[in-house]
Amino acid sequence: MTMEITGAGVAGRYPFAKLHGLGNDFVFFDDRDETMDVSVDQVKRLCDRRFGIGADGVILVRPARLEGCDGLMYYINADGTLAQMCGNGVRCFAKYVVDRGIVDAARGSLTVETLAGPRAIRFTMDEAGRLATAQVDMGAPVLEAAEVPLNAAAADEAATVVAEDRAARPCDGQTRSCATTLTLAYPGGPSFAFVGVSMGNPHAVCLIDDWEALPAHLFKGGEKSLETFDVDAVGAYFESHPAFPEKTNVEFACVDDSGIAMRVFERGCGETMACGTGACATLVAAALTERSERENDVHLRGGTLHILWDETDHVIMTGPAEEAFIGEVEL
């Protein structure tokens, strides 16, 4: 189940930094002394784009609890719920700690503890001595329905997607890649098929092959396409569908010769410019359904991530991280 933070709130003036990965943006606080007991209301106010700083979430930089890790990314969604993992957020975390000398840039790598476990990161530096790109080992995708988690009983139809000769994963006692596809009806039609994938947080990936086949009321005018698809309405409906007991991130994507184009409705945030874990989950779903090879570019509204599902079954995400500005805020 999703969890809200339980902080009673803090008072005072605090320095912060605003970072983003392809427009997926975060308010960072240095909480290495673990004194920032922020409340749900404070998180919502910080993330408000009219009355606050504006962000998709708040990230507290805390000391690692696991041996071998360089810090803990404590990530809170804009609605005050905790998130196990955030692909763009973890790249920004790396930039925050490397650019400030918390981690020695000469190492070229670090390991970040997340609520979904440790993530190993290699990084490159720009000419000014700041982190430019980060390559994150996102671990193996979780495909078993109970672990995503999915509630197949709440679906109109459920099926197993199996891809032979792919990464070795247990499926019905055999070594092959498999995942569950749920077909779910949208009010007023039609039904959508979602591939369930967890990258430390749950994802429901819908790959669309024919936009013209969808009814006009699902688009915001103009030509039927991913760009005009009403992600706000459709994504919000499926985010909290009973088929997803912990709610879910919802991806809509299509594949062509240039790569995979994707938009995402993030759990606890709404549509964002980019989602790193969502890009990874979408590549896995596209590979499983034989729409894509196991390595491809994923094009998001804020830019492009390069995703590789390698021979060890790990998903490797490569992309940029940028700092927008720093300041102080009254809490």
N, C-alpha and C positions, 0 to 999 in steps of 0.2 A: 504494500500500500504506500501511497505517497505520504510524506511526512512534512509537517510544518516545523519551522524552527520554533524554539520555545523561549527565546531570549526575552527578558523583561524590558530591554532597551537600555541605551546609554545616553548620557548627556554631555555636551561639550563640543568643541570645535576640533575636527579631525582632518588631517591631510589625506588626500585620495589621488588616484590616478585613473584616467579613463583610457582603456585599451580596447581594441577590436581585432577580430579575425574576419576579414572580408565583410565588414559591416555588422557582424554579430558582436555586440558591444557589452562591456562589463565595467562596473565601478570596483576598483581594487582598493583594499585597505591592508596596510601592514599590521597584522595582528599576531606577530611572533611572540608577544608577551601574553596573548590569549585573554585580553581584557575587553574585547568588543562583543558585548552581549546584545547584539542588535535584535530588535523586535520585528515582527511581521509588518507592522505599520511603517516602521522606519525603512525597511527594504522597499516597500511599495512606493513610499515617497521619494526615495533616492532614484528609483527606476522610472518615475513618472516623467514623461518627455515634455510636459508643460510646466509642472510645478517643482520638478526636481532636476537632477543632473541628466537623467535619461539613459536607460540601459535595458538590456535583456536580462540582466542579473547582477548580483553582487558577489564578489569573490574575496574571501578573507585568506590572507597568506599566513598560515600557521605552521608551527614546528611539526615535522614528521613524527609519526608514532611508530612506523615500521622501520626496521633496520635496513640501511642501504638507500633510503629515500632522502631527498634533499629538501623536502617541504611538503606540507599538506595543502591541497586546493580544497577549500571549504566553499562550495558553490551553492548559492541560493537563487532560485528563480525569481522573476519579477513579482510573482504572486505570493512570495514568502515560503514556498515549498522547497525542500532540499532536493538537489539533483545529484544522482550518483556519479555522473560523468558528463563532460562537455568537451568535445573535440577542439572547437575554436578556443574555448576557455583555457584548456591546458596548454595550448601553444602560447596564448597571452601570458599565462602564468610563467612559462619558461622565459619569455621576454622580460617580464617584470623582475624576476630574481637575477637574471644574467645582467641586464642593463644597470642594475643597482649594485652589482658586485656581491650580492648575497651568495651567488654561485659563480665561481671563477670561470670566465669566458674561455680561458685557455684550455679548459677540459674538453670543450666541444660536445659535451653530453651531460645529462642529468637524469634523475628519476624522480617523478612527481607522484606522491601518494594522493589518490582520489578515494572517494567513498565506494568506488567500484574496484579498488585495488591499485597497485603501482603501474605507472606508465613510463616506459623508457623513451627518452627523447634525444635525438642528435640535432645540432643546430649549426647554422652558418651565420657569419657576422658581416655587416656592411662596412664600407670604407671608414665610416665614422666610429666604428667600434661598438655598434649596437647589433643586437640580434635581428636578423632579417627573415630567415625561414626556419621552420622547425619540422623535423620528420619524427612522427610519433608512432611507436609500436602500440597499436590500439588493442592488441591481444586477439584471441580467436573469437569469431562471432558465435553467439549462443543461439542455436536454432531449435532446440527442443521446446515444444509448446509450453510445457509447465514451467520452464525456466525463463521464458521471454518476459512476462508470462502472457499466455493467451487462454481464453475460456472458449473452447471450440463449441461448447454446448449452447452458447449465446449467438452463434453464427447461423446464417441461413444455410450455409454449406461449408464444409471443411474438407480439405484434401491435403495429401502429402506431396510436396515437390521434391523430386529426387534427381540429382545430377550425378551420373556415373563418372568414375575416373577423376573425381575432384578431390579436395582435401579430405584426409581420413578423419571421419567423425562417426561415432556409433549411431546406427539407424537400423532398428529391427535386427540387431545382432550382426549387422554387416558393416564394412568400412566404406562408407560413401557419404556424400553430403546430402542432407535432407532438411526440409523446413516445412512448416505448415502454412497453407494458404486458406484464409477465411474469406468467404463471400458474404458481404453485408449490404443490406438494402439502405438506400438513402431516401428520406421522405419525399414522395412525389416521383421517385425513380431517378436513375436506374440503380442497379447493384454494382458494387466495386469489389474487386478481388485484392486482398492485401497479403503480402508475404511478411510473416512475423520474424523479426531479427532483433536480438539484443546486442548492443555494443557496450554493455555495462548499464545501459538504460534501454527501455523498450521502444521499438520502432515498428510501425505498420507501413510497409512500402507498397504503393499502388503504381504499377507500370502501365501507362496508357499507350496503346498502339494506334488508335484511331480516334482523334478528337472529334471529328465530324459525326461520329456515331453517338455522341453524348447530346442530351437535350439542351436547347438554347438557354434555358433558365439557370444553367450551371455556369454561365459565362457572364462577364461584366461588359458585354457589348463588343462589337467588332468581330474579327475573324476568330473562330474557335481554335484555341491554342493553349499551351501551358501558361502563356503570359496573361491571357484573359480569363483563365479558369478561376472560379470563386473559391480560392483556398480558405479565406476567412470563414465562410459559411460551412463548406463541406468538411474542412479540417476540424473545425470546432465541434461539429456533430460527432465525428468518429473518435476524437481525442478521448471522450468520456463514454464511449459505447461500452455496454456490459461485456463485450468480448475482450476488453482490455482491463483486467481487474486493478491494475496500478495506473490507469490511464495510459496514454501512449503519445509519442511523437508521430506525426502523420506526414509521410512524404508522397508527393505526386511527381512522377518522372516519365521521361520518354528518352529513347535511345536513337541516335543517328550516327552518321560517319564522323561527326566532330566530337562525339563522346556522349555523356549522359546529362541531360538538362533536368534540373530538379528544383522544386519549391517545397517548403516545409512549414507545417504548423507545429510549433514546439509546445510540448506539454508545459503548462504553467506560464507560457509567454505569449502565444499567438504566433502569427507568421513572423519569421525573422529573415534577415538578409542571407544568412548562411547557417549551416549546422554541420559540424564536423562528424559527429557520430552518425548523423543522418546520411551524409555522403557515403560513409563507410557501409552502412546498412543497405543503402540503395545499390552500391556496386555489388555487394554480396547477392542481393535479390535478383539483380539483372544477370549476374553470372549463373545463378542457380536455374533461372528460367531461360537460359541460353540466348539472352538478348545481347550480352556483352561478353568479352573476354574477361579474365580475372584482373586485368590492369587497364585503367581508363582514367580520363579526365572527367570530373563531375563539375558541371557548370551551374553555379548558384547565382542568385540575384546580385550578390556582392562580389563575385569573382569565381575563380576556379581552384579546386583542390585536386591533387593527383593521388589516386587511391590504388593500392596494390594488395590483392589477396594472395599472399605468397604460398610457397610449397610447404611451409611449416604450419599452415592454417591461420597465420596471423595476418591482420589487416594493417597495412602501413599507410599512414596519411601524411602528405607533405603539403605545406602551405605557409603563407606569411602570417606575421603578427605585427601590429602597429600600435604605437602610443598616440592618442589624440591630444590629450592635455592633462595637466595636473592642477590641483587647487585645494581649497579647504572648504569643508561643509559643516554647518551647525546641525547637530543631531539632538 
